[in-house]
Amino acid sequence: MVNEKKPLLVLKDICKEFPGVRALDKVSLEVFSGEVHAVLGENGAGKSTLMKILSGITRKDSGEIFLGDRKVDFRSPKDAIAAGVALVQQELSLVPYLSVAENLFLGRWHKQGLMIDWKALKAEAEQLLQRFGLTIAPQTTVEKLSVAEQQMVEILKAMAKPHVQVFLLDEPTSALSDKEIERLFVLLREIKKESKAIIFISHKINEALTISDRITVLRDGVKVITALRENLTEHDIIFHMTGRTLEAKQTTPAALSEKGREVVLSLRDVTVENFVRDIHLDIHRGEILIIFGLVGSGRTTLAEGIFGLKKLTGKIFLQGGEVHISSPLEAVERGIGYIPEDRRQGLVYEMPVFANITLAVLEKVSRRGILDLEEEHRIAKKFVNDLRIRTPHVFRQVLFLSGGNQQKVLLARWLARNPKVLIMDEPTRGIDVGAKFEVRELARTLASLGLVIVYITSEAPEALELGDRIVVMRGGRIVATFENLRAITKSELIAAASGVLAKEVVLNG
Amino acid sequence: MAKDKVVVSTFALIPSLRSIVLRGGSLVGVIALSIAFASLSPHFMTLSNWLNILRQVAVVMILASAQTMVIITGGIDLSVGSLLALGGCLAAVAMSYWGWGFVLGSLLGIAVASLAGLGSGVVVAKGKIPDFIATLGMLGALRGVSLLVTGGLPVPSHFTATQLAGYLPQVLVWLGSGDIWLIPVPAIIGVVVVIITWFILSRTVFGRSLYAVGGNREAARASGIDVDRIKILVYGLSGLYCGIGGLVLVGRMNSANALMAEGIELQTIAAVVIGGTNLFGGRGSVFGTLVGAILMGVLSNGLNLLNVQPFWQRVVNGVLIIAVVVFDQWRRRLGE
């Protein structure tokens, strides 16, 4: 039925080349008003470049864009917004110390003479918030909102400009928990009702299948397919995104007895920053322990405490002996590695691949403080091969690598140290499907080699597929432990994490 | 004027020249400036003039090498000029009034400058004070100490020298104004310092840590690098370099005074930035800084030869820094 209408936005043969890479190759696309159009693709497929061109951040090399009946050429984000195309960025553009109302109408405040008409501003903000079913008070300062709320304010900020017809959402769910994602989707459906068009960039297939009307898949800068959602299955999409079929790994959760019961890491009465409390855990050699919890459950705080990034009280035993860890340096020296939730906290982007890999083993690749560059390159090349890090050479700056490959570089850094314990915080977040499989596979391999893997995730299927044991955190405490993972379901897990009974959990998708 | 036009039109004709400019950066600037000055003044392209340029930029080169390391960590050392004055004055006082001799006097100057640098580092790292503020404070305080040490007089002054029979040792004077064959000794020291700095930055664990701290402090910390220690050491090293620079400058002037090399911190920062080092840390090279220092030396030398007023030279220098940064950003955007 949408196809009978005239498209709102038409892209024709868009090309964009960066030195050495053809980012977009004759991509054409039609977007109708009142539809959510998902653009899927692995990292590096050209999604972000397409977004940047549409929002005026980057200029296209060739091709045409039509908005309504007009041919447009955006030279700057200002042009795009003026024409009615608004980008809701991953990095938010709100002013943290101003109120929600002020942010919503930033720069277009109602005035009485030289003064701002606060009453009118507040009233209009309230109206807008209500229209989309948000319960945020307009006078709250933005810094006090959760990331999810900020994101919704960001979207409403674009909605507050009545002439905006096309919304570009770039990975809007990457920082949100499942519940928050649902709220976002409700908001998107509301926007859709007002005959606006939403282009939704993602690499989460299930989200695209939930929210979109049509789906376009990009691969290596080329459009592979555009189809109605109902005509695509998850497997089709994976096939189009990767160009290969990925067989879901059938895992047999190895019984702990097979791996021996040697306890490598024990936590007793652990408290981190007065938020995470009463943590008792024994983690065994070769075990993948999943810490499952929603955003804000304390799982990252616990990890940061163990790694010496946050103040931890209580006792930590490593292979039987008590250790005191008050800085990452001490944690690293004792054989603990940590892959943070946000890759940006771990990588030195300007540095080449090899230097990022050897960053935690500099004393091993040097003598009396002088680096052995050949040894460094040898180690780096070995890990690039072993982990199949896709990079032309080890001298490439990490910033040019895709998210999945960046994650593997971080992994390589710790493997080079040969740690006893590796804490991985949401290691598959924000990376493409192929890399996700590889990262999980690596976690398994490492565990089978005897490492302790503490694997933090908020994705229930991942937790169930990968873990030997799952502890669930909520409100800074461990609220449940599951030993026999065959006996529980995804919904039970989510129920434990969100604190409701299993039957009340509504699963989407 | 006419010359400029010729250059511009050649740009358009040969596209590969554009890529040379894009890649070569400041080095192309040095060559272009040299060609321009050579065609305007017969005295420019002579060996003696070039040796003169090298002699003049040597001290900036030494200090800018230190500045490069500090800036790579994401910091900035505004106190380099004051550190230089402190080290130079103490050394001069010790040599000419206390009879310490060249070796001991030099060691004193360098040691005190290094300690003062370490002090800045401790304030920055442990006091959690922005680098800019900590070293701005040091800039003022250390000048004061130098004034106290010298009593505000040149060292050796005419009065005290005759009374105490104190003169600066010949070795020191040679360091600042001697030659080995034709090459000025200060230039040799400058180049050696640059090479040592290159080695530190590219071949040592310490150098790698500087880049890591400047590129992503959190990542460096999480990789087991002691960020505070690195910060303290880099400021200490800056002090050490400044001590050496102080000796060279005192030798060149055959005199020390507490207010020497005022404003040199800006020249060092300019050399670093012109050399392509990122002011926010994480990226840069000392060879770039070397070229940056030479570019500024060539510019001021050429303008002198053309009899341009010194007042105008300041204007040109300032505009140059801005132009280079604008150019650099433009270059980076094209490179993306």
HADDOCK unambig.tbl for C-alpha pairs under 7 A between the chains (distance, minus, plus):
assign (segid A and resid 328 and name CA) (segid B and resid 221 and name CA) 6.50 0.50 0.50
assign (segid A and resid 328 and name CA) (segid B and resid 222 and name CA) 5.40 0.50 0.50
assign (segid A and resid 328 and name CA) (segid B and resid 224 and name CA) 5.63 0.50 0.50
assign (segid A and resid 329 and name CA) (segid B and resid 224 and name CA) 3.90 0.50 0.50
assign (segid A and resid 329 and name CA) (segid B and resid 225 and name CA) 6.43 0.50 0.50
assign (segid A and resid 329 and name CA) (segid B and resid 226 and name CA) 6.89 0.50 0.50
assign (segid A and resid 332 and name CA) (segid B and resid 224 and name CA) 5.80 0.50 0.50
assign (segid A and resid 345 and name CA) (segid B and resid 218 and name CA) 5.85 0.50 0.50
assign (segid A and resid 345 and name CA) (segid B and resid 219 and name CA) 5.37 0.50 0.50
assign (segid A and resid 346 and name CA) (segid B and resid 218 and name CA) 6.98 0.50 0.50
assign (segid A and resid 346 and name CA) (segid B and resid 219 and name CA) 4.28 0.50 0.50
assign (segid A and resid 347 and name CA) (segid B and resid 219 and name CA) 5.80 0.50 0.50
assign (segid A and resid 348 and name CA) (segid B and resid 212 and name CA) 6.29 0.50 0.50
assign (segid A and resid 348 and name CA) (segid B and resid 215 and name CA) 5.47 0.50 0.50
assign (segid A and resid 348 and name CA) (segid B and resid 216 and name CA) 5.30 0.50 0.50
assign (segid A and resid 348 and name CA) (segid B and resid 219 and name CA) 6.56 0.50 0.50
assign (segid A and resid 350 and name CA) (segid B and resid 215 and name CA) 6.49 0.50 0.50
assign (segid A and resid 350 and name CA) (segid B and resid 282 and name CA) 6.66 0.50 0.50
assign (segid A and resid 350 and name CA) (segid B and resid 283 and name CA) 6.81 0.50 0.50
assign (segid A and resid 359 and name CA) (segid B and resid 223 and name CA) 6.37 0.50 0.50
assign (segid A and resid 360 and name CA) (segid B and resid 223 and name CA) 4.84 0.50 0.50
assign (segid A and resid 360 and name CA) (segid B and resid 224 and name CA) 6.22 0.50 0.50
assign (segid A and resid 362 and name CA) (segid B and resid 205 and name CA) 6.17 0.50 0.50
assign (segid A and resid 369 and name CA) (segid B and resid 204 and name CA) 5.48 0.50 0.50
assign (segid A and resid 369 and name CA) (segid B and resid 205 and name CA) 5.26 0.50 0.50
assign (segid A and resid 369 and name CA) (segid B and resid 206 and name CA) 7.00 0.50 0.50
assign (segid A and resid 370 and name CA) (segid B and resid 203 and name CA) 5.78 0.50 0.50
assign (segid A and resid 370 and name CA) (segid B and resid 204 and name CA) 4.28 0.50 0.50
assign (segid A and resid 370 and name CA) (segid B and resid 205 and name CA) 6.10 0.50 0.50
assign (segid A and resid 371 and name CA) (segid B and resid 203 and name CA) 5.20 0.50 0.50
assign (segid A and resid 371 and name CA) (segid B and resid 204 and name CA) 5.05 0.50 0.50
assign (segid A and resid 371 and name CA) (segid B and resid 205 and name CA) 6.04 0.50 0.50
